[in-house]
Amino acid sequence: MHRHDSFYDMMSKGLRESKKAVMGFLEASVETEQPIEEAIRELIWRMGVSEFAEMSGVDQPQVSKFLHGKINPTEKTLNKFLKPFGFKIKKTIERAS
């Protein structure tokens, strides 16, 4: 590691190289109640659009549109984004108190 490498550079490299690192990143996001869309956008920024698109099997233009807030992905697309990392969207209904 070079001295000029920042924490974010190291984190980005780790996310690109390790599914386990991505899983940890997503789990931490869920635990802090960060909206999953925000967590995925941050993940895409860190990994890079091309690499994320290849991993998720979603076309690069669609990933880029999501990243820039031009589309709201369906549950199906979010699941495609999450599947390579061992996650899926789960909806729950709770009785109002």
C-alpha positions in Angstrom: 0.0 0.0 0.0 1.3 3.4 -0.9 1.2 6.3 1.6 -0.9 8.4 -0.7 -3.7 5.8 -0.9 -6.7 7.1 0.9 -9.1 5.0 3.1 -11.7 5.3 0.3 -9.3 4.1 -2.4 -8.5 1.1 -0.2 -12.2 0.5 0.5 -13.1 0.8 -3.2 -10.3 -1.7 -4.1 -11.5 -4.1 -1.5 -15.1 -3.9 -2.8 -14.0 -4.6 -6.3 -11.9 -7.6 -5.2 -14.0 -9.3 -2.6 -17.7 -10.3 -2.4 -17.2 -10.8 1.3 -16.3 -7.1 1.6 -19.4 -6.1 -0.4 -21.5 -8.3 1.9 -20.1 -6.5 4.9 -20.7 -3.1 3.4 -24.3 -4.0 2.6 -24.9 -5.5 6.0 -23.6 -2.4 7.7 -25.8 -0.2 5.6 -28.9 -2.2 6.5 -28.0 -2.1 10.2 -27.7 1.7 10.1 -31.1 1.8 8.4 -29.7 3.4 5.3 -32.1 3.0 2.4 -31.0 0.1 0.2 -31.1 2.2 -2.9 -28.6 4.6 -1.3 -26.3 1.7 -0.2 -26.4 0.2 -3.7 -25.6 3.6 -5.3 -22.6 4.1 -3.0 -21.5 0.5 -3.8 -21.7 1.2 -7.6 -19.6 4.5 -7.1 -17.0 2.5 -5.2 -16.9 -0.5 -7.5 -17.4 1.3 -10.8 -20.3 1.0 -13.2 -18.8 -1.5 -15.6 -17.7 -3.9 -12.9 -21.0 -3.7 -11.0 -23.0 -4.2 -14.2 -20.9 -7.2 -15.1 -21.3 -8.7 -11.7 -25.1 -8.1 -11.4 -26.0 -9.0 -15.0 -27.8 -5.7 -15.4 -27.0 -3.6 -18.5 -24.4 -0.8 -17.9 -26.8 1.9 -19.2 -29.5 0.8 -16.8 -27.0 0.8 -13.9 -25.8 4.3 -14.8 -29.3 5.6 -15.0 -30.0 4.2 -11.5 -26.8 5.6 -10.2 -27.7 9.1 -11.4 -31.3 8.9 -10.1 -32.9 8.8 -13.6 -34.8 5.6 -12.9 -36.3 3.9 -9.9 -35.5 0.3 -10.1 -38.2 -2.4 -9.6 -37.9 -5.0 -6.9 -36.8 -7.4 -9.6 -33.9 -5.1 -10.6 -32.9 -4.5 -7.0 -32.8 -8.2 -6.5 -30.5 -8.6 -9.6 -28.2 -5.9 -8.1 -28.1 -7.8 -4.8 -28.1 -11.5 -5.9 -24.3 -11.7 -6.6 -23.7 -10.7 -3.0 -26.1 -13.2 -1.4 -28.9 -10.7 -0.6 -32.5 -10.1 -1.8 -35.3 -7.7 -1.0 -37.8 -8.8 1.5 -41.1 -7.0 2.1 -42.8 -7.3 5.4 -46.2 -6.1 6.7 -46.6 -5.3 10.4 -49.8 -4.5 12.3 -50.0 -0.8 13.1 -50.0 -0.1 16.8 
